[in-house]
Amino acid sequence: MQGGGPDANIGAVLSSYARERDELIPMLQAVQASFGYISEQAVSEIACRLDISENDVYGVATFYTQFRFTRPGDHIVKVCQGTACHVRGGKRIMNEVCKLLGIRPGETTPDYKFSLERVACFGSCALSPVVVVDGKVYGRMTVEKVRQLLRAIE
């Protein structure tokens, strides 16, 4: 992810795609892979390139949960709130992460360093409670372990 903003060169990302509606999802995926999210400018450029309305682009993009419309943080922190994690202290872990980062699930820190997500289950119940940071699973978390983990990332 390059983390570019609205002035980033979206046209360069889209240039390798045919100007056909079948390319809409691959274009959305490529933009998000390059910039971390789908900006208003990207929606506009995709709509123009495919000769469809911006509403059509949003209609498709909002149907799929993989697409996001706000810039994510450099580090994505996901805290499991599934049954096994909940029973073993997942709520305490989430509360501590919220306190340390100063954000709630679904938000990003003002400096774009962290985004926080609540996840229903990672399927790693034997390791509960689980936190995943940038795709790496951290099991058997405690409040102290999550403090250390976030400090190490900063």
Secondary structure, DSSP 8 states (H G I E B T S, - for coil): -----TTS-HHHHHTTS-SSGGGHHHHHHHHHHHHSS--HHHHHHHHHHHT--HHHHHHHHHHSTT--SS---SEEEEEE-SHHHHHTTHHHHHHHHHHHHT--TT-B-TTSSEEEEEES--S-GGG-S-EEETTEEE-S--HHHHHHHHHHH-
